[in-house]
C-alpha cells in the first residue's frame, strides 16, 4: 500500500501512468476478498488496478517459493502484454536483512550469496524496481498511519513453519546490520561487474539457444569468476530461475576446463566443440509440449518466444529429440547448414508436428517437410539473462528517499 501511494504521487508529477497489480493466489479462503479490498483502496486513490488470478493446482510443499514464482510469472506476463517495462515491488529493508540472513545460513557467504536483493533487476523481459529497499518497515507503517490508510496483514506472516518468519521473530538468531548488508552488496556489485566483463569477452549465444565459450579466456581468469560465469550461462541456456548449487558448478567448471565432455548440469549439457566450450539444453530435461490452433505468441521451454503465423490445421510444438534429428538427416529437406549447429545441441531444438505426430518442420534446421513455408518463428528469449543490469546497492535510510 505504501509503495502504491508513493508511486502514484511520483508518477503523476512526471505525467506517467501507473497500474497497481494484486495477485490472488487462491491459497486462502479470504484471498479474493482481500484483493477486492485493495482494488477499492486503489479506486479511492484514483489508481488503476488489476487483480491477477493464480489458477490451476497448488503445491503441497514449498508453498511460499511456488507462490512467489507464480506472482512474478503473472505480473511479468501482464507487463509484457501491456507493453510495460518497469515493475516495482514493495520489498523493504527488513525483507533485505531477512533474505541475507537466510542465504548466509545456507552457506552462501561468497560475494553473490551474501548480497541480498538488488535495487534494480530484470526478470522475464521486465525491469524490476525496488525503491523501498532502503526503508524500514516501521517507516512505511508510519506513513500509512499518517495518511489514515489501512493495510492488510498476510496471516502466513505469523506461521513459524516458514523460515523467513522464524528469522523475523528472532528464533533463528540475530539479523545482519544494515552496514553489513551494504558492505556485502558493494562486494557483489564489484564481483558481478567482473563476471559480466568475462562473459562479454568470451561467450557467444547462438540463435538456436546454445552458447560457445572461449576456453583460453576462461583459463586465464579468476576461478571464482569462471564458476559464476558458467552458472549464469547454464541458467540462460536451460531457462532456469536460479543458478545450480555452487558445489556442482565448481565440479563442472573444473571438468570443462580439463576438456571433459558429456556433463549434465541443471538441465544443460556441457562439452567441448571445435576447441570451444559448448553449453546446450539437455533434450531429456525438456517437458514443454503445446498445441497451436491459430495465430498466437507464447514462450516454449522458457527459452524461445514463439510466433505462430496464419491459419491452418493445429500442430504441436515439442522437443525434436534424437529420433527427430535422424529423421531430418534422412529426409534431405533441410536448407540450413546443419553442421553449424553442434550435434549435441540438435535434439533440444523445437520441432513442429501435425495432429498425427508426423514431423513437419524444424525452423532452426531449415527443415520443412511439406515445403509450404514455416508456420512458426522462434526467437531465443531466455527466461534468465546471462548478465543483468548490474547489482545495485540499496543505501541506508533515509539518504536515498
C-alpha positions in Angstrom: 0.0 0.0 0.0 2.8 2.4 0.8 4.5 1.7 -2.5 1.3 2.2 -4.4 0.6 5.6 -2.8 4.2 6.9 -3.1 4.5 5.8 -6.7 1.1 7.3 -7.6 2.3 10.8 -6.5 5.7 10.4 -8.2 4.2 9.2 -11.5 1.6 11.9 -11.6 4.3 14.6 -11.2 6.1 13.1 -14.3 2.9 12.7 -16.3 3.3 8.9 -16.4 0.8 6.1 -16.0 0.6 3.7 -13.0 -1.3 0.4 -12.7 -1.3 -1.5 -9.4 -1.4 -5.3 -9.6 -2.7 -7.6 -6.9 -2.2 -11.3 -7.2 -4.9 -13.6 -5.8 -3.1 -16.9 -5.1 -6.3 -18.7 -4.2 -4.4 -20.3 -1.2 -6.7 -18.9 1.5 -10.5 -18.5 1.6 -10.2 -14.8 2.2 -7.7 -14.0 -0.5 -10.3 -13.0 -3.1 -12.0 -10.6 -0.7 -8.6 -9.1 0.3 -7.8 -8.5 -3.4 -11.1 -6.7 -3.9 -10.4 -4.6 -0.8 -7.1 -3.4 -2.3 -9.0 -2.6 -5.5 -11.4 -0.5 -3.5 -8.5 1.4 -1.8 -6.8 1.9 -5.2 -10.0 3.3 -6.7 -10.4 5.8 -3.8 -6.9 7.0 -4.6 -7.7 7.2 -8.3 -5.2 4.5 -9.2 -5.8 2.0 -11.9 -5.8 -1.5 -10.5 -5.9 -5.1 -11.8 -6.4 -8.4 -10.0 -4.4 -11.3 -11.4 -5.5 -14.9 -10.6 -3.3 -17.9 -10.0 -5.3 -20.7 -11.3 -4.7 -24.4 -11.5 -3.4 -26.9 -9.0 -1.5 -25.6 -6.0 1.7 -27.2 -4.4 1.6 -29.1 -1.1 5.2 -28.3 -0.3 7.5 -25.2 -0.7 4.3 -23.1 -0.9 5.9 -19.7 -0.4 8.5 -20.3 -3.1 5.8 -21.5 -5.6 3.6 -18.6 -4.8 6.4 -16.2 -5.3 7.2 -17.7 -8.7 3.6 -17.6 -9.7 3.3 -14.0 -8.6 6.3 -12.9 -10.7 5.0 -15.0 -13.7 1.6 -13.4 -13.6 2.9 -9.8 -13.1 5.6 -10.1 -15.7 3.2 -11.6 -18.2 0.8 -8.7 -17.6 3.6 -6.2 -18.1 4.7 -7.8 -21.4 1.1 -8.0 -22.7 0.5 -4.3 -21.9 4.0 -3.1 -23.1 5.0 -2.1 -19.6 8.8 -2.1 -18.9 9.0 -1.3 -15.2 7.6 -3.4 -12.4 8.0 -2.1 -8.9 7.7 -4.3 -5.9 7.4 -3.4 -2.2 10.5 -5.1 -0.8 11.8 -3.1 2.2 14.8 -3.1 4.5 13.5 -5.7 6.8 12.9 -8.1 3.9 16.5 -7.5 2.8 18.1 -8.3 6.2 16.0 -11.5 6.4 17.0 -12.6 2.9 20.7 -12.1 3.6 20.4 -13.9 6.9 18.7 -16.9 5.2 21.3 -17.0 2.4 24.2 -16.9 4.7 22.7 -19.6 6.9 22.6 -21.9 3.9 26.3 -21.3 3.2 26.1 -18.5 0.7 28.9 -16.5 2.2 30.6 -15.5 -1.2 30.0 -12.1 -2.8 26.9 -13.3 -4.6 25.3 -15.3 -1.9 25.6 -12.7 0.8 24.4 -9.6 -1.1 20.7 -10.0 -0.8 18.3 -8.2 -3.2 19.3 -5.7 -5.9 17.6 -2.3 -6.0 17.2 -2.8 -9.8 17.0 -6.1 -11.7 15.5 -7.8 -14.7 13.1 -10.8 -14.9 11.2 -12.3 -17.8 11.8 -9.2 -20.0 10.7 -6.7 -17.3 12.9 -4.3 -15.3 12.3 -4.8 -11.6 12.5 -1.8 -9.3 12.5 -2.0 -5.5 12.5 1.7 -4.5 11.6 0.9 -0.8 14.5 -1.4 -0.2 16.5 1.1 2.0 13.4 1.9 4.1 12.5 0.1 7.3 9.0 -1.4 7.5 8.2 0.7 10.6 8.7 3.9 8.5 6.2 2.6 5.9 3.6 1.7 8.5 4.1 5.2 10.0 3.5 6.7 6.5 0.2 4.8 6.1 -1.0 5.8 9.6 -0.2 9.5 8.8 -2.4 9.2 5.7 -5.1 7.3 7.5 -4.7 4.4 5.1 -5.5 0.9 6.2 -3.5 -2.1 5.1 -3.8 -5.9 5.2 -1.5 -8.3 7.1 -0.9 -11.7 5.4 -1.8 -14.4 8.1 1.2 -16.5 6.8 3.4 -13.9 8.3 2.6 -15.4 11.7 3.3 -19.0 10.8 6.7 -20.1 12.3 6.8 -23.1 9.9 8.2 -20.7 7.3 11.9 -20.0 7.6 11.6 -16.3 6.9 9.1 -15.9 9.8 11.4 -17.6 12.2 14.2 -15.2 11.3 11.7 -12.3 11.6 10.7 -13.4 15.1 14.3 -13.9 16.2 14.0 -17.7 16.5 16.9 -18.4 14.1 19.3 -15.8 15.5 20.1 -12.1 15.0 19.7 -10.4 11.6 22.7 -8.7 10.0 23.0 -5.0 10.4 22.3 -2.6 7.5 26.0 -1.7 7.4 26.9 -5.4 6.9 24.3 -5.7 4.2 25.6 -2.6 2.5 29.2 -3.8 2.5 28.3 -7.2 1.1 26.2 -5.5 -1.6 29.2 -3.4 -2.7 31.3 -6.6 -2.8 28.8 -8.3 -5.0 28.5 -5.3 -7.3 32.2 -5.4 -8.0 32.2 -9.2 -8.5 29.2 -9.1 -10.8 30.9 -6.5 -13.0 34.0 -8.7 -13.3 31.9 -11.7 -14.4 29.9 -9.6 -16.8 33.1 -8.4 -18.4 34.3 -12.0 -18.7 31.0 -13.1 -20.3 31.1 -10.3 -22.8 34.6 -11.1 -23.9 34.3 -14.9 -24.0 30.8 -16.2 -24.6 28.6 -16.2 -27.7 25.0 -17.2 -27.7 23.6 -18.8 -30.9 20.0 -18.1 -32.1 19.4 -21.9 -31.7 19.8 -21.5 -28.0 23.3 -22.8 -27.2 26.4 -21.0 -26.0 30.1 -21.2 -27.1 32.9 -20.3 -24.8 36.4 -19.1 -25.4 38.2 -21.6 -23.0 41.5 -19.8 -23.3 39.9 -16.6 -21.8 38.5 -18.7 -19.0 41.8 -20.4 -18.3 43.5 -17.1 -17.6 40.6 -15.8 -15.4 39.8 -15.9 -11.7 38.4 -19.4 -10.9 35.5 -17.9 -8.9 34.5 -15.7 -11.8 34.7 -18.7 -14.1 32.4 -20.7 -11.9 29.9 -17.9 -11.6 30.0 -17.3 -15.4 29.4 -20.9 -16.0 26.4 -20.9 -13.7 24.9 -17.8 -15.5 25.3 -19.4 -18.9 23.8 -22.7 -17.7 20.8 -20.8 -16.2 20.3 -18.9 -19.5 20.5 -21.9 -21.8 18.3 -24.1 -19.6 15.7 -21.5 -18.8 16.2 -21.7 -15.1 15.2 -19.3 -12.3 18.4 -19.7 -10.4 22.0 -21.0 -10.8 22.9 -24.6 -9.9 24.5 -25.2 -6.5 28.0 -23.9 -6.2 29.5 -27.3 -5.4 28.0 -28.6 -8.6 29.3 -25.6 -10.5 32.7 -26.0 -9.1 33.0 -29.6 -10.3 31.5 -28.8 -13.7 33.9 -25.8 -14.2 36.9 -28.0 -13.4 35.7 -30.7 -15.7 35.1 -28.3 -18.6 38.5 -26.7 -18.2 40.1 -30.1 -18.3 38.4 -30.9 -21.6 35.8 -33.4 -20.4 32.6 -33.8 -22.4 29.1 -35.0 -21.8 28.5 -33.4 -18.4 24.9 -32.8 -17.3 24.2 -29.8 -15.1 20.9 -28.0 -14.3 19.1 -29.2 -17.5 22.0 -28.4 -19.7 24.8 -30.4 -21.4 28.4 -29.3 -21.1 31.1 -30.3 -23.6 33.8 -29.1 -26.0 33.1 -28.5 -29.7 35.7 -27.3 -32.2 38.0 -26.2 -29.4 35.4 -24.2 -27.7 33.3 -24.9 -24.6 29.7 -25.8 -25.5 26.6 -25.3 -23.3 23.4 -26.5 -24.7 19.9 -27.6 -23.5 19.6 -31.2 -22.4 16.8 -32.6 -24.6 15.8 -35.2 -21.9 15.0 -32.3 -19.5 12.6 -30.6 -21.9 9.0 -31.3 -20.9 7.2 -28.4 -22.6 4.7 -29.5 -25.2 2.0 -27.3 -26.6 -0.7 -27.4 -29.2 -1.2 -24.4 -31.5 -4.5 -23.8 -33.2 -4.1 -20.4 -34.7 -2.1 -17.1 -34.7 -0.5 -16.6 -31.3 2.6 -15.6 -29.4 3.9 -17.6 -26.4 7.1 -19.0 -24.8 8.3 -22.5 -25.2 10.6 -24.2 -22.7 11.3 -20.8 -21.1 13.9 -20.3 -23.9 12.1 -19.3 -27.2 9.5 -16.7 -28.0 7.1 -18.5 -30.4 5.2 -16.5 -33.0 2.7 -18.8 -34.8 1.6 -17.4 -38.2 -1.6 -17.7 -40.2 -4.5 -20.1 -40.1 -4.3 -23.9 -40.8 -4.5 -27.2 -39.1 -3.5 -27.5 -35.4 0.1 -28.5 -34.8 2.2 -29.4 -31.8 5.5 -27.8 -30.6 7.8 -30.2 -28.8 11.4 -31.1 -28.4 13.0 -32.6 -31.6 14.8 -35.5 -29.8 17.4 -37.9 -31.2 14.8 -39.7 -33.4 13.7 -36.4 -34.9 17.3 -35.5 -35.6 17.7 -38.8 -37.5 14.5 -38.2 -39.4 15.7 -34.7 -40.5 19.0 -36.1 -41.7 17.4 -38.8 -43.7 14.9 -36.6 -45.4 17.2 -34.2 -47.2 14.7 -31.4 -46.8 16.7 -29.1 -44.7 18.2 -25.8 -46.1 20.3 -24.6 -43.2 23.9 -25.7 -42.8 23.2 -28.3 -40.1 27.0 -28.6 -39.4 26.9 -25.1 -37.9 24.7 -26.4 -35.1 26.6 -28.9 -32.9 25.2 -32.4 -32.9 24.8 -32.2 -29.1 22.5 -29.1 -29.5 20.2 -30.5 -32.2 18.0 -32.8 -30.1 16.8 -30.0 -27.9 15.6 -27.8 -30.8 11.9 -27.0 -31.0 10.0 -29.1 -33.6 6.6 -28.8 -35.2 4.4 -32.0 -35.6 1.0 -32.3 -37.1 -2.0 -33.9 -35.5 -0.9 -37.4 -36.4 2.6 -36.9 -34.8 4.4 -36.5 -38.1 7.4 -34.2 -38.1 6.5 -31.3 -40.3 9.1 -28.6 -39.6 12.3 -27.7 -37.6 12.8 -24.0 -38.2 16.4 -23.8 -36.9 17.5 -26.5 -39.3 15.5 -25.1 -42.2 13.5 -28.3 -42.3 10.1 -28.0 -43.9 8.7 -31.4 -44.9 5.7 -30.1 -46.9 7.7 -27.1 -48.4 4.7 -24.9 -47.5 6.6 -22.4 -45.5 7.2 -22.2 -41.8 4.1 -21.9 -39.6 6.0 -20.6 -36.6 9.1 -18.5 -35.9 11.3 -19.0 -32.8 13.4 -16.3 -31.2 15.8 -17.1 -28.5 14.5 -15.1 -25.5 15.7 -17.0 -22.4 13.9 -16.7 -19.1 17.2 -16.0 -17.3 19.6 -13.3 -18.7 23.3 -14.2 -18.6 24.1 -10.7 -17.5 21.9 -8.2 -15.6 21.6 -4.5 -15.3 24.2 -4.9 -12.5 23.7 -5.4 -8.8 22.6 -2.1 -7.4 23.2 -1.4 -3.7 20.4 0.0 -1.6 21.9 2.6 0.6 20.7 3.1 4.2 17.5 5.0 5.1 16.9 7.9 4.8 19.7 9.1 2.5 18.1 7.9 -0.8 14.5 8.9 -0.1 
